[in-house]
Amino acid sequence: MNSSLISKIEKAKRYAAEPERVQFQALEVTFRGDNGTHKIRLSGDEWSCECEHFVVHGLCSHVMTLQRLFAANLSDSARFTQERIPATA
């Protein structure tokens, strides 16, 4: 292995130990929950999930899981989401 590649590997190891260097701008994942599989997206600081709870409340366990997993890689706005209180009829 040449010295240039060894240097790049060492740099990658150092970067990997500092996850705050990376910030997601967009993300799309498939999440396998207890009641089905859902597509979750992050666009800028806005989350979306196909599950019924998110559609009604603007927050769900799937999004909260990703916020926990990737906290070091999210802006403050994307890291914390307020649940919407549905309007009552």
ABEGO torsion letter per residue (X at the ends): XBAAAAAAAAAAAAAAABAAABBBABBBBBBBBAAEBBBBBBBEABBBBABAAAAAAGBBAAAAAAAAAAAAABBAAAABBBBBBBBBX
